[in-house]
Amino acid sequence: MKAERKKNLYILAIWTWTWVATLALASFGPKYIWDEHSVLTTLAVSVNFVHGILMIIANRRMFNNFDELERKIHLESLALTLGLAVVVGLTYSLLDATNLIAYNAEISNLVIFIGLTYLVLVTVNTKRYA
């Protein structure tokens, strides 16, 4: 069981880092590497998308290897994170659309919010059920 978990975690780490690398390539490649070449940009975005799907599959495989308590902790954390992401994300977008904030709402801010929310909730739920 421990070897299987370690293997799944390693695979998830590999797919996560390759997804991050392909995201960086798709983001910065058009400007700094291939001078806005649309075919190369489309290829880079497509490769990033495929790596993202493979990362999700690896994450699911790892979750399926969790015991009942770990699943409960992560399910509650994911449910709250999803709800908060929708409410906060739409509110953030509305603030931008109605010009109640002086800057443009950027998706990166929402991604950071989601990551931090999930991290905090997993920590809180782990302590709660320990």
MOFENUR-V27285 format. One record per pair of residues at least 4 apart in sequence whose C-alpha atoms are under 8 Angstrom apart, sorted by sequence separation. I is the first residue (numbers start at 1). J is the second residue. D is the distance in whole Angstrom. If there is no record, write none. Layout:
# MOFENUR-V27285
i=[I | I]
j=[J | J]
d=[D | D]
This chain:
# MOFENUR-V27285
i=[1 | 2 | 3 | 4 | 5 | 6 | 7 | 8 | 9 | 10 | 11 | 12 | 13 | 14 | 15 | 16 | 17 | 18 | 19 | 20 | 21 | 22 | 23 | 24 | 25 | 26 | 28 | 29 | 30 | 31 | 37 | 38 | 39 | 40 | 41 | 42 | 43 | 44 | 45 | 46 | 47 | 48 | 49 | 50 | 51 | 52 | 53 | 54 | 55 | 56 | 57 | 58 | 59 | 60 | 61 | 62 | 66 | 67 | 68 | 69 | 70 | 71 | 72 | 73 | 74 | 75 | 76 | 77 | 78 | 79 | 80 | 81 | 82 | 83 | 84 | 85 | 86 | 87 | 88 | 89 | 90 | 91 | 92 | 93 | 94 | 95 | 96 | 105 | 106 | 107 | 108 | 109 | 110 | 111 | 112 | 113 | 114 | 115 | 116 | 117 | 118 | 119 | 120 | 121 | 122 | 123 | 124 | 125 | 126 | 24 | 28 | 29 | 30 | 31 | 36 | 66 | 84 | 95 | 96 | 29 | 30 | 34 | 95 | 96 | 29 | 30 | 96 | 63 | 96 | 96 | 30 | 30 | 29 | 93 | 92 | 26 | 26 | 25 | 26 | 89 | 22 | 23 | 26 | 22 | 22 | 23 | 85 | 22 | 85 | 19 | 22 | 85 | 19 | 82 | 18 | 19 | 81 | 15 | 16 | 19 | 81 | 15 | 81 | 15 | 16 | 15 | 78 | 81 | 77 | 80 | 12 | 15 | 77 | 77 | 12 | 11 | 12 | 74 | 77 | 73 | 76 | 8 | 12 | 73 | 8 | 9 | 73 | 8 | 73 | 5 | 5 | 69]
j=[5 | 6 | 7 | 8 | 9 | 10 | 11 | 12 | 13 | 14 | 15 | 16 | 17 | 18 | 19 | 20 | 21 | 22 | 23 | 24 | 25 | 26 | 27 | 28 | 29 | 30 | 32 | 33 | 34 | 35 | 41 | 42 | 43 | 44 | 45 | 46 | 47 | 48 | 49 | 50 | 51 | 52 | 53 | 54 | 55 | 56 | 57 | 58 | 59 | 60 | 61 | 62 | 63 | 64 | 65 | 66 | 70 | 71 | 72 | 73 | 74 | 75 | 76 | 77 | 78 | 79 | 80 | 81 | 82 | 83 | 84 | 85 | 86 | 87 | 88 | 89 | 90 | 91 | 92 | 93 | 94 | 95 | 96 | 97 | 98 | 99 | 100 | 109 | 110 | 111 | 112 | 113 | 114 | 115 | 116 | 117 | 118 | 119 | 120 | 121 | 122 | 123 | 124 | 125 | 126 | 127 | 128 | 129 | 130 | 29 | 33 | 34 | 35 | 36 | 41 | 71 | 89 | 100 | 101 | 35 | 36 | 40 | 101 | 102 | 36 | 37 | 103 | 71 | 104 | 105 | 40 | 41 | 41 | 105 | 105 | 41 | 44 | 44 | 45 | 110 | 44 | 45 | 48 | 45 | 47 | 48 | 110 | 48 | 113 | 48 | 51 | 114 | 51 | 114 | 51 | 52 | 114 | 51 | 52 | 55 | 117 | 52 | 118 | 54 | 55 | 55 | 118 | 121 | 118 | 121 | 55 | 58 | 121 | 122 | 58 | 58 | 59 | 122 | 125 | 122 | 125 | 58 | 62 | 125 | 61 | 62 | 126 | 62 | 129 | 62 | 65 | 129]
d=[6 | 6 | 6 | 6 | 6 | 6 | 6 | 6 | 6 | 6 | 6 | 6 | 6 | 6 | 6 | 6 | 6 | 6 | 6 | 6 | 6 | 6 | 6 | 6 | 5 | 7 | 6 | 5 | 5 | 5 | 6 | 6 | 6 | 6 | 6 | 6 | 6 | 6 | 6 | 6 | 6 | 6 | 6 | 6 | 6 | 6 | 6 | 6 | 6 | 6 | 6 | 6 | 6 | 6 | 7 | 7 | 6 | 6 | 6 | 6 | 6 | 6 | 6 | 6 | 6 | 6 | 6 | 6 | 6 | 6 | 6 | 6 | 6 | 6 | 6 | 5 | 6 | 6 | 6 | 6 | 6 | 6 | 6 | 6 | 6 | 6 | 6 | 8 | 7 | 6 | 6 | 6 | 6 | 6 | 6 | 6 | 6 | 6 | 6 | 6 | 6 | 6 | 6 | 6 | 6 | 6 | 6 | 6 | 6 | 8 | 7 | 6 | 5 | 6 | 7 | 6 | 8 | 5 | 6 | 8 | 4 | 7 | 6 | 8 | 8 | 7 | 7 | 7 | 6 | 6 | 8 | 6 | 7 | 6 | 7 | 6 | 5 | 7 | 5 | 6 | 7 | 8 | 7 | 8 | 7 | 6 | 7 | 5 | 8 | 6 | 8 | 6 | 5 | 8 | 7 | 6 | 6 | 7 | 8 | 7 | 6 | 8 | 6 | 7 | 6 | 5 | 7 | 8 | 6 | 8 | 6 | 7 | 5 | 6 | 5 | 7 | 6 | 6 | 7 | 6 | 8 | 7 | 8 | 6 | 7 | 7 | 6 | 5 | 8 | 7 | 7 | 8]
